[in-house]
Amino acid sequence: MSNATSHIPQRTLVWSDDLLDLFDRLRTLKTEMYVVGGAVRDALLGQQVKDLDIATSGSGTRLARQIADMLGGAYYPLDVERDTGRVILEQVDGRLIVDVAGFRGPDLLADLRDRDFTINAMAVDLAGEPGWIIDPMDGERDARDRVLSRCHPNAVRNDPVRVLRGIRQSVQLAFRIHPSTLADLRAHASLVSSVSPERVRDEWFRLLALPRATAALKVADAIGVLPVVLPEAALLREGGQWQEALDTIDRLVEIIITLGPKRTDQTAAKFSLGMLVMGLDKYRQPLQRHTLVTWADDRSHQALLILALLLGSADSEVAETRARQLPLSNREIERLSALLRHPNSYTLLDNDRSALTLHRYWRAFGDAGVDLALLSLARYLAQSGVSIRQDDWIREIEKARALFEAYFDHYSQIVAPPVLVDGNVLMNELALKPGRQIGRLLDDIREAQVEGRISSADEALSFARSRLGDDVE
């Protein structure tokens, strides 16, 4: 057992009944293990504990596999070099992720002292009382004072990704950054470029997923890490677009919250958001499913949309290169490309919301069309500021409603009507050869369906023949 001593904190640690039951089951493994890091911090702050980090004197990957086998969870070797395994447990109230690692050093105290910030350097001995903490770095005091302090003078230099983590956690917890820690974040911001792209990407996306993402971006800009992680965002300041981008991000987050499950009466108290609720609440559930989707490695959809806004001044080729450098998945890159390729396509609906125009919009953008609509609403609010005009805003909402009505209510009539004939039928019946002509005919047939001019295979073939006749003439 470790020689670390524990004490009762001034604040009560708040553990859910499910976690207390889990601790009881883990004790049966008779292995030295401690809950460490963010879980202890959140329990001390009275916040919901969503994930667990466990440190052990033995092998982290071996213990993780034992825990998965005992609890019927899924096991993944998260980081073999750092001896870290992951267990995913499906529970009644959601998924719990348990990361298990061997000590970073000879014992628990060495492990805690080598962590990033004091509030993350507390531990709870699973062999002891779950209400006691081991706190060699005075993390409890800093949590009480709401201050973010690094554990030791070399903490940031030893792992520069802590620059981003420090920004994120200070905003997430509403903690002020201690002056010496702030100086270290500034001094080592440039070293973030030396960290693996995957770790930078993960911290960056967690930052962009915050409800107060713009506050974190302002701190990142002030510290000097913004041009290191995303030079295109730093260029927004040079082009005089930085404040507008921040305002758009704020409005986007407001819209997502207003249409999301965490909306309160206070959320929609603003005129602009109240009108949004009145106009779009019919589609609240499908919009929630869309905006709450996660990408690879649980990266949030909100973060991807904010990234699109920050890359907005770059051409699509530069943006795609940056996305690959981060690196993002192919699906994320495709979505970004769709959002950046034709950002003004939404304005085509200003004067024409016919079934054919709606079809062409969704045909061009697919799921990304939902994002384009949300981003356009956010841009309108950001550009209007406090001088929003009621009639104009209502028109914007009606435009989005027309799009969502086509997509969510009339998908098989407007967005993707059933196939009447395929390319093989066209080639066989009309004696055509493979080529672009087949694709154009299929597009024409689909659009004629949307307009209600044809509804059967025979009518589709007759229509195709007439189109061929027109081409000959």
C-alpha positions in Angstrom: 0.0 0.0 0.0 1.1 3.6 -0.6 2.3 5.6 2.4 0.0 8.5 1.3 -2.3 9.8 4.1 -5.8 10.9 3.6 -8.1 13.3 5.4 -11.7 14.5 5.5 -12.0 17.6 3.2 -13.9 20.7 4.3 -16.4 20.0 1.5 -18.2 16.7 1.2 -17.4 14.6 -1.8 -20.5 14.0 -3.8 -20.6 10.5 -5.3 -23.7 9.0 -6.9 -25.2 5.8 -5.6 -24.1 4.0 -8.8 -20.5 5.1 -8.3 -20.5 4.0 -4.6 -21.8 0.6 -5.7 -19.1 0.5 -8.3 -16.4 1.3 -5.7 -17.7 -1.6 -3.5 -17.4 -4.0 -6.4 -13.9 -2.7 -7.3 -12.7 -3.4 -3.7 -13.4 -7.1 -4.2 -10.4 -7.2 -6.7 -8.1 -6.7 -3.6 -5.8 -4.5 -5.7 -4.2 -1.2 -4.7 -6.1 1.4 -6.7 -7.1 5.1 -6.4 -9.7 7.3 -8.0 -7.6 10.3 -9.2 -7.8 13.5 -11.2 -11.0 15.1 -12.5 -13.4 12.7 -10.9 -12.2 13.7 -7.4 -12.2 17.3 -8.3 -15.7 17.2 -9.6 -16.9 15.2 -6.6 -15.4 17.9 -4.4 -17.1 20.7 -6.4 -20.4 18.9 -6.2 -20.6 18.3 -10.0 -21.7 15.2 -11.8 -18.9 12.7 -12.3 -19.1 11.4 -15.8 -15.7 9.6 -16.1 -13.3 7.9 -13.8 -9.6 7.8 -13.8 -8.0 5.1 -11.7 -4.3 4.8 -10.8 -2.8 1.6 -9.6 0.5 0.3 -8.3 0.3 -2.6 -10.8 -0.4 -2.8 -14.5 -3.1 -0.4 -15.6 -4.0 -2.4 -18.8 -4.2 -5.6 -16.8 -6.4 -4.1 -14.1 -8.6 -2.5 -16.8 -9.2 -5.9 -18.4 -10.0 -7.4 -15.0 -12.6 -4.6 -14.4 -14.1 -5.1 -17.8 -14.4 -8.8 -17.3 -15.9 -8.5 -13.8 -18.5 -5.8 -14.8 -19.3 -7.0 -18.3 -17.9 -3.9 -19.9 -15.9 -3.3 -23.1 -12.1 -3.1 -22.8 -9.7 -1.1 -25.0 -5.9 -0.7 -24.7 -5.9 3.1 -24.7 -2.2 3.8 -24.4 0.1 0.7 -24.2 3.2 2.9 -23.7 1.7 4.6 -20.7 0.1 1.4 -19.5 -3.4 2.7 -19.7 -6.5 0.7 -20.5 -10.1 1.9 -21.0 -13.3 0.3 -19.7 -16.7 1.4 -21.1 -19.6 0.5 -18.9 -23.2 0.9 -20.2 -25.3 2.1 -17.2 -29.0 3.0 -16.8 -28.2 6.7 -16.7 -25.7 6.6 -19.5 -22.2 5.5 -20.4 -19.3 5.5 -17.9 -15.8 5.6 -19.1 -13.1 4.2 -16.7 -9.5 4.8 -17.6 -7.0 2.8 -15.6 -3.2 3.5 -15.5 -0.2 2.4 -13.6 1.5 5.0 -11.4 3.5 7.7 -13.1 6.4 7.1 -10.9 7.3 4.8 -8.0 4.2 5.5 -5.9 1.0 7.4 -5.7 2.6 10.6 -4.3 5.0 10.8 -7.1 2.1 10.2 -9.5 0.1 13.1 -8.0 3.0 15.5 -7.8 3.7 15.0 -11.5 0.2 15.9 -12.6 -0.8 19.1 -14.4 -2.9 21.2 -11.9 -3.3 20.9 -8.2 -7.1 20.5 -8.5 -6.4 17.3 -10.6 -3.8 16.0 -8.1 -6.1 14.6 -5.5 -7.0 11.0 -4.9 -9.4 8.7 -3.1 -8.2 5.3 -1.9 -10.7 2.7 -2.9 -9.6 0.6 0.0 -10.6 3.3 2.4 -13.4 5.8 2.9 -14.8 7.4 -0.3 -15.3 10.7 1.5 -11.6 11.1 2.3 -9.0 12.6 0.0 -5.2 12.4 -0.5 -4.1 15.9 -1.3 -0.3 16.5 -1.4 -0.6 19.6 -3.6 -3.3 21.5 -1.7 -5.8 21.0 -4.5 -8.7 21.3 -2.1 -7.6 24.8 -1.1 -7.3 25.9 -4.8 -10.7 24.4 -5.5 -12.2 26.3 -2.6 -10.4 29.5 -3.8 -11.5 28.7 -7.4 -7.9 29.1 -8.8 -6.1 27.0 -11.3 -2.4 26.4 -10.3 0.1 24.1 -11.9 1.6 21.4 -9.7 5.2 22.4 -10.1 7.3 24.9 -12.2 8.0 22.4 -15.0 4.4 21.0 -15.2 3.5 22.9 -18.4 7.0 22.6 -20.1 7.0 18.8 -19.5 3.7 18.4 -21.3 2.8 21.5 -23.4 -0.7 20.2 -24.2 -1.5 21.4 -20.7 -1.6 24.9 -22.2 -4.8 24.0 -23.9 -6.1 22.0 -21.0 -5.4 24.8 -18.6 -7.4 27.2 -20.8 -10.3 24.8 -21.1 -10.5 23.9 -17.4 -10.3 27.5 -16.2 -13.3 28.4 -18.4 -15.1 25.2 -17.8 -14.9 25.6 -14.0 -14.9 29.4 -14.0 -11.6 29.4 -12.1 -9.0 32.2 -12.4 -5.6 31.2 -13.5 -2.8 31.8 -10.9 -0.3 34.4 -12.2 2.6 32.1 -12.2 0.6 29.4 -14.0 -0.6 32.0 -16.5 3.0 33.1 -17.2 3.9 29.4 -17.8 1.0 29.0 -20.3 2.2 32.0 -22.2 5.8 31.1 -22.1 5.2 27.5 -23.4 2.3 28.2 -25.9 4.6 27.7 -28.9 5.6 24.3 -27.6 2.1 23.0 -28.3 3.3 22.4 -31.9 5.7 19.7 -30.5 2.8 17.7 -29.1 1.3 14.8 -31.2 -1.5 16.2 -33.5 -4.0 13.7 -32.0 -3.6 15.0 -28.4 -3.8 18.6 -29.6 -6.9 17.8 -31.6 -8.6 16.1 -28.6 -7.9 19.0 -26.3 -8.9 21.6 -28.9 -12.2 19.9 -29.6 -13.0 19.7 -25.9 -12.3 23.4 -25.7 -14.6 24.2 -28.6 -17.4 22.0 -27.1 -17.6 24.3 -24.0 -20.9 26.3 -23.5 -18.5 29.3 -23.2 -16.3 28.4 -26.2 -15.7 32.1 -27.1 -14.4 32.8 -23.6 -11.9 30.0 -24.1 -11.0 31.3 -27.6 -10.3 34.7 -26.2 -8.0 33.3 -23.5 -6.3 31.1 -26.2 -5.8 34.3 -28.3 -4.4 36.3 -25.4 -2.0 33.6 -24.3 -0.7 33.2 -27.9 -1.6 29.6 -28.6 -4.4 30.3 -31.2 -2.0 30.8 -34.1 -0.1 27.6 -33.1 -3.2 25.4 -33.2 -5.2 27.2 -35.9 -3.4 29.9 -37.8 -6.5 30.5 -40.0 -8.4 31.6 -36.9 -5.6 34.0 -36.0 -5.9 35.5 -39.5 -9.5 36.5 -38.7 -8.1 39.2 -36.5 -5.9 40.6 -39.2 -8.9 40.7 -41.6 -11.1 42.4 -39.0 -13.4 39.4 -38.7 -12.5 38.1 -35.3 -15.2 39.8 -33.2 -17.9 38.8 -35.8 -16.7 35.2 -35.7 -16.9 35.2 -31.9 -20.3 36.7 -31.9 -21.5 34.1 -34.5 -20.1 31.3 -32.3 -22.0 32.8 -29.3 -25.2 32.9 -31.2 -24.7 29.4 -32.6 -24.3 28.0 -29.1 -27.4 29.9 -28.0 -29.4 28.4 -30.8 -28.1 24.8 -30.1 -29.0 25.2 -26.4 -32.4 26.8 -27.3 -33.3 23.9 -29.5 -31.6 21.3 -27.2 -32.6 19.3 -24.2 -31.1 21.8 -21.7 -33.3 24.7 -22.7 -34.9 26.6 -19.8 -37.5 29.4 -19.7 -34.7 31.8 -19.1 -32.8 30.5 -22.2 -35.6 31.5 -24.5 -36.3 34.8 -22.7 -34.6 36.9 -25.4 -36.8 38.0 -28.2 -34.7 36.5 -30.9 -34.6 33.1 -29.2 -38.3 33.2 -28.2 -39.2 33.7 -31.9 -36.9 30.8 -32.8 -38.8 28.6 -30.4 -42.1 29.6 -31.9 -41.0 29.0 -35.4 -38.8 25.9 -35.1 -39.9 24.0 -32.0 -41.8 21.5 -34.1 -38.4 20.2 -35.2 -36.7 20.4 -31.8 -36.4 16.6 -31.5 -34.8 15.9 -34.9 -32.6 18.9 -34.5 -31.4 17.7 -31.2 -30.6 14.3 -32.7 -28.6 16.1 -35.4 -26.6 18.5 -33.1 -26.0 16.0 -30.3 -24.3 13.5 -32.7 -20.7 12.7 -31.9 -17.9 12.1 -34.4 -14.9 9.9 -34.1 -13.6 9.5 -30.5 -16.7 11.3 -29.2 -15.8 14.7 -30.7 -18.8 17.0 -30.5 -20.8 18.3 -33.4 -20.8 21.8 -31.9 -17.1 21.8 -31.9 -17.0 20.8 -35.6 -19.4 23.7 -36.5 -17.3 26.2 -34.5 -14.2 24.9 -36.3 -16.0 25.6 -39.6 -16.7 29.2 -38.5 -13.0 29.6 -37.5 -11.9 28.3 -40.9 -14.4 30.4 -42.8 -11.9 32.9 -44.2 -9.8 30.0 -45.7 -10.4 28.5 -49.1 -11.7 24.9 -49.1 -8.3 23.5 -50.1 -6.5 25.2 -47.2 -9.3 24.2 -44.8 -9.1 20.6 -45.9 -5.3 20.6 -45.4 -5.7 22.0 -41.9 -8.4 19.4 -41.1 -6.1 16.6 -42.1 -3.3 18.0 -40.1 -5.4 18.1 -36.9 -6.1 15.2 -37.9 -9.9 14.7 -38.4 -11.7 11.7 -39.8 -12.7 11.5 -43.4 -16.4 12.1 -42.5 -15.5 15.2 -40.5 -13.4 16.5 -43.4 -16.3 15.9 -45.8 -18.7 17.8 -43.6 -16.3 20.7 -43.2 -15.8 20.8 -47.0 -19.6 20.9 -47.5 -20.0 23.8 -45.1 -17.2 25.8 -46.6 -17.7 25.0 -50.2 -20.9 27.1 -50.8 -21.6 29.0 -47.6 -24.0 31.4 -49.3 -26.2 28.7 -50.9 -28.8 29.2 -48.1 -29.5 32.7 -49.5 -30.9 31.2 -52.7 -34.0 30.4 -50.7 -34.7 34.1 -50.0 -37.1 34.4 -52.9 -37.7 30.8 -54.1 -38.8 28.0 -51.7 -40.4 25.8 -54.4 -40.1 22.0 -54.0 -37.5 22.0 -56.8 -35.3 24.6 -55.1 -35.6 22.8 -51.8 -34.7 19.5 -53.5 -31.6 20.9 -55.1 -30.5 22.4 -51.8 -30.7 19.0 -50.0 -29.4 17.2 -52.9 -26.3 19.3 -52.8 -25.7 19.3 -49.1 -27.4 16.3 -47.5 -27.2 16.3 -43.7 -24.8 19.3 -43.9 -27.8 21.4 -45.1 -29.1 21.3 -41.5 -25.8 22.8 -40.3 -25.8 25.4 -43.0 -29.2 26.6 -41.9 -28.2 26.8 -38.2 -24.9 28.6 -39.1 -26.9 31.1 -41.3 -29.3 31.8 -38.4 -26.3 32.4 -36.1 -24.6 34.7 -38.7 -27.8 36.7 -39.1 -28.1 37.3 -35.3 -24.4 38.1 -35.0 -24.5 40.7 -37.8 -27.8 42.2 -36.5 -26.4 42.7 -32.9 -28.9 44.5 -30.7 -30.7 46.1 -33.6 -32.4 43.0 -34.8 -35.4 43.7 -37.0 -38.4 41.6 -36.2 -39.7 41.1 -39.8 -36.3 40.2 -41.1 -35.7 37.7 -38.3 -39.1 36.1 -38.9 -38.3 35.7 -42.6 -35.0 34.0 -41.7 -36.8 31.6 -39.4 -39.5 30.9 -42.0 -36.7 30.1 -44.5 -35.2 27.6 -42.1 -38.6 26.2 -41.3 -39.3 25.5 -45.0 -36.0 23.6 -45.3 -36.7 21.6 -42.2 -40.2 20.8 -43.2 -39.0 19.4 -46.5 -36.2 17.4 -44.8 -38.0 16.1 -41.7 -41.7 15.9 -43.0 -41.5 15.3 -46.7 -38.1 13.6 -47.2 -39.4 10.9 -49.6 -41.4 13.5 -51.7 -38.9 16.4 -51.9 -35.4 15.3 -50.7 -35.1 11.8 -52.0 -38.1 10.5 -54.0 -38.2 6.8 -54.7 -36.2 5.5 -57.7 -38.5 4.9 -60.7 -35.8 3.7 -63.1 -32.0 3.2 -62.7 -29.2 3.7 -65.1 -29.3 0.1 -66.4 -33.0 0.5 -67.3 -32.2 3.7 -69.2 -29.4 2.1 -71.1 -31.4 -1.0 -72.0 -34.6 0.8 -72.9 -33.2 3.7 -74.7 -30.1 2.1 -76.2 -27.7 4.4 -74.4 -24.1 3.9 -73.5 -22.6 4.5 -70.0 -21.6 8.1 -69.4 -22.6 11.5 -68.0 -25.7 11.5 -70.1 -27.2 8.8 -67.9 -26.5 10.8 -64.7 -28.1 13.9 -66.2 -31.2 12.0 -67.2 -31.6 10.4 -63.7 -31.3 13.9 -62.2 -33.9 15.2 -64.6 -36.3 12.3 -63.8 -35.8 12.9 -60.1 -36.5 16.6 -60.4 -39.6 15.9 -62.5 -40.8 13.6 -59.7 -40.3 16.3 -57.1 -42.4 18.7 -59.2 -45.2 16.1 -59.5 -44.9 15.7 -63.3 -44.1 11.9 -63.3 -44.8 9.1 -60.8 -44.2 5.8 -62.5 -41.5 3.9 -64.4 -43.4 4.3 -67.7 -43.7 8.0 -67.2 -40.0 8.2 -66.3 -39.0 6.4 -69.5 -41.3 8.6 -71.6 -39.9 11.7 -70.0 -36.4 10.5 -70.6 -37.2 9.9 -74.3 -38.5 13.5 -74.5 -35.4 14.8 -72.9 -33.3 12.9 -75.5 -35.4 14.5 -78.2 -34.9 17.9 -76.8 -31.1 17.3 -76.8 -31.2 16.2 -80.4 -33.1 19.4 -81.4 
